[in-house]
Amino acid sequence: MQPWLGEEETAAVGEVIASGWVAQGPRVAEFERQFAGTQGVAHAVATSSCTTALHLALIVAGVRPGDDVVVPSFSFIATANAVVYAGARPVFADVDPVTGNLTRESVEMVLTDRTRGVIAVDQGGVPVDLLEIRTLCDPLGIVVVEDAACGAGSTYRSRPVGAGADIAAWSFHPRKILTTGEGGMLTTPNEEWAARARRLREHAMSVSAADRHASVLAPAEDYEEIGFNYRMTDLQAALGIVQLGRLPEVVARRRELAGVYAAAIAAVPGLRAVADPPWGACNYQSFWVEVRPEYPLDRDGLLAHLASTGISARRGIMAAHRQPAYAGHADVPLPVTEHLTDTTLILPLFHQMTPSQQERVVNALSSVPAQV
Ligand SMILES: Cc1ncc(COP(=O)(O)O)c(C=O)c1O
């Protein structure tokens, strides 16, 4: 991944510096307004990262210490960590072998009488079948949080991902296709949840720093609960506004590049590429490939082969339950998670990628030496 940043971003950040107000302020409010509009949700609350947005999402949705929250182990570890921050217990569920996402069945298998929430991830930008999971969870009073860290620009049932969620969290880390350096967003149709998240991200102050600054005699603020400093800065938001405007172009380009990879990989026995599920379209934030036994190399062998030709690919998505931090934590076997984490890799894909760069990768995939 390489972020796609240009002069417009430089100018936007420069304007914020010239304005003298660099902390959370009018740019953050504008970014929230525009993001809510493009994602088709009523409220957007900017945060310092997706991890902090997930933490706030769990709190405002009513997850309490002692609750269980179902999460995929097949995700960046922040998904599970957010549950621990909220004082709850992450309960790992397995994923679908084709999409890499939670399914209604895999969630159902791990429900307990203490399950209060589920975090459904759009892994690598592949839209999760949220409605199926909500059909199971809504009647049980279990809140489904969508971890759309990777999802900006992906669609689910003809709407942006996140639009059908009670609450969703987004990442703007440079590894994602819309970046603010670091940053995140919480979106929800629930006005009360949005208002509480807005307070909690700013030390739970009853009057925001921007509002106090705007008044000559600042009103005294109250702190009715323990909050956090999970704010985004106006410098980041200015970057985000420009990046948001580029999103359709970035997604179109990624889908074009993904199409070239997909066609080439279909002709290579033993490789399977990530693809759009029947219910949506991917932004191809991560173009992952499964290396099957028919292929002459295993996953690590292929990574080494690519590296030997100067191509930097990456291991696929991690399995959180295999990390020391979650040792002994899985309640059920997670065979699909373990299979996918062992056999997948992520190919280079970035907006500025040239046809000859992509051809190099394709040639390297289809001309491999025998396994050593
Ligand atoms: C699925 C998922 N959730 C959460 C995160 C954490 O995002 P951030 O780095 O913005 O906290 C990531 C980051 O890679 C992610 O991929």
The ligand as an SDF file (V2000), in Angstrom:
LIG
                    3D

 16 16  0  0  0  0  0  0  0  0999 V2000
  -10.2970   -4.7080   11.0280 C   0  0  0  0  0  0  0  0  0  0  0  0
   -9.5370   -3.6430   11.7590 C   0  0  0  0  0  0  0  0  0  0  0  0
  -10.0450   -3.1120   12.8720 N   0  0  0  0  0  0  0  0  0  0  0  0
   -9.3970   -2.1280   13.5560 C   0  0  0  0  0  0  0  0  0  0  0  0
   -8.1940   -1.6360   13.1160 C   0  0  0  0  0  0  0  0  0  0  0  0
   -7.4970   -0.5610   13.9000 C   0  0  0  0  0  0  0  0  0  0  0  0
   -7.4890    0.6540   13.2020 O   0  0  0  0  0  0  0  0  0  0  0  0
   -6.6310    1.8900   13.7550 P   0  0  0  0  0  0  0  0  0  0  0  0
   -5.2060    1.6280   13.4110 O   0  0  0  0  0  0  0  0  0  0  0  0
   -7.1980    3.0860   13.0230 O   0  0  0  0  0  0  0  0  0  0  0  0
   -6.8830    1.9540   15.2190 O   0  0  0  0  0  0  0  0  0  0  0  0
   -7.6300   -2.1410   11.9330 C   0  0  0  0  0  0  0  0  0  0  0  0
   -6.3360   -1.6190   11.4620 C   0  0  0  0  0  0  0  0  0  0  0  0
   -5.6350   -2.2190   10.7050 O   0  0  0  0  0  0  0  0  0  0  0  0
   -8.3130   -3.1700   11.2430 C   0  0  0  0  0  0  0  0  0  0  0  0
   -7.8130   -3.6970   10.1160 O   0  0  0  0  0  0  0  0  0  0  0  0
  1  2  1  0
  2  3  1  0
  2 15  2  0
  3  4  2  0
  4  5  1  0
  5  6  1  0
  5 12  2  0
  6  7  1  0
  7  8  1  0
  8  9  2  0
  8 10  1  0
  8 11  1  0
 12 13  1  0
 12 15  1  0
 13 14  2  0
 15 16  1  0
M  END
$$$$
